[in-house]
Amino acid sequence: MTHEHYQSVIEALHECMAACNHCYDACLKEEDVKMRVGCIRLDRECADICAYFEQAISRGTPFISELAQVCAQICEACGNECKNHHHEHCQKCAEACFKCAEACRSLIA
């Protein structure tokens, strides 16, 4: 894999992490927080795996394929949850999650 290819994945991971953190924070401020429990939980899971995977790629992990598979799965789940909510922050998060899942899948050997 070329450095440029990893760089685009790293950028997608970082953007997804930031979108999930924003969505998490915004969902906690909504009046119907109990209706957002699934979204909030997946936002945390997704932000955490994206941040970890970004670091792992940067340090040359030998587990690229394995981590990419897990990350893609979590990003897809988070995106599917967020797209069910009509708030702008959820829609933007879903978009970032789906983009990241696609980027991660490009690394699966």
C-alpha positions in Angstrom: 0.0 0.0 0.0 1.3 3.5 -0.8 1.6 6.2 1.8 -1.0 8.2 -0.1 -3.5 5.4 0.2 -3.0 5.2 3.9 -3.2 8.9 4.2 -6.7 9.0 2.7 -7.8 6.3 5.1 -6.2 8.2 8.0 -8.2 11.3 7.0 -11.4 9.3 6.8 -10.8 7.8 10.2 -10.1 11.2 11.7 -13.1 12.8 10.1 -15.3 10.0 11.3 -14.0 10.2 14.8 -14.7 14.0 14.9 -18.2 13.5 13.5 -19.0 10.8 16.0 -17.7 12.9 18.9 -19.8 15.8 17.8 -22.9 13.6 17.3 -22.3 12.1 20.7 -22.2 15.5 22.4 -25.1 16.9 20.5 -27.3 13.8 21.2 -26.6 14.2 24.9 -28.1 17.7 24.7 -31.3 16.6 23.0 -34.5 16.6 25.0 -35.2 13.0 24.1 -31.9 11.5 25.2 -33.5 8.2 26.0 -34.5 7.8 22.4 -30.8 8.3 21.4 -29.1 5.7 23.6 -28.2 3.5 20.7 -26.9 6.4 18.7 -24.8 7.7 21.7 -23.4 4.3 22.4 -22.4 3.6 18.8 -21.0 7.1 18.5 -18.6 6.3 21.4 -17.7 2.9 20.0 -17.1 4.3 16.5 -15.0 7.3 17.7 -12.9 5.1 19.8 -12.1 2.5 17.1 -11.4 5.2 14.6 -9.0 7.0 16.9 -7.3 3.7 17.7 -7.0 2.5 14.1 -5.7 5.9 13.0 -2.9 5.6 15.6 -2.3 2.0 14.7 -1.8 2.7 11.0 0.5 5.6 11.8 2.8 3.4 13.8 2.8 0.6 11.2 0.6 -2.0 12.8 0.8 -5.5 11.3 -2.9 -6.0 11.9 -4.2 -3.6 9.2 -6.7 -6.1 7.7 -8.1 -7.3 11.0 -8.5 -3.8 12.4 -9.9 -2.5 9.1 -12.6 -5.2 9.2 -13.7 -4.4 12.8 -13.6 -0.7 12.1 -15.7 -1.0 9.0 -18.2 -3.1 10.8 -18.6 -0.6 13.7 -18.6 2.4 11.3 -21.4 0.8 9.3 -23.4 0.1 12.4 -23.0 3.6 13.7 -23.9 5.0 10.2 -27.1 2.9 10.1 -28.2 4.1 13.5 -27.4 7.7 12.9 -29.2 7.8 9.5 -32.4 6.9 11.4 -32.4 10.2 13.3 -33.3 13.4 11.4 -31.0 15.8 13.2 -28.3 17.4 11.0 -25.5 16.2 13.3 -26.8 12.6 13.0 -27.0 12.8 9.2 -23.5 14.2 9.0 -22.2 11.5 11.3 -23.8 8.8 9.2 -22.2 10.2 6.1 -18.8 10.2 7.7 -19.3 6.7 9.1 -20.2 5.3 5.7 -17.2 7.0 4.0 -14.9 5.6 6.7 -16.3 2.1 6.4 -15.7 2.2 2.7 -12.1 3.5 3.3 -11.5 0.7 5.8 -12.8 -2.0 3.4 -10.2 -0.8 0.9 -7.5 -2.1 3.4 -8.9 -5.6 3.9 -6.6 -8.1 2.3 
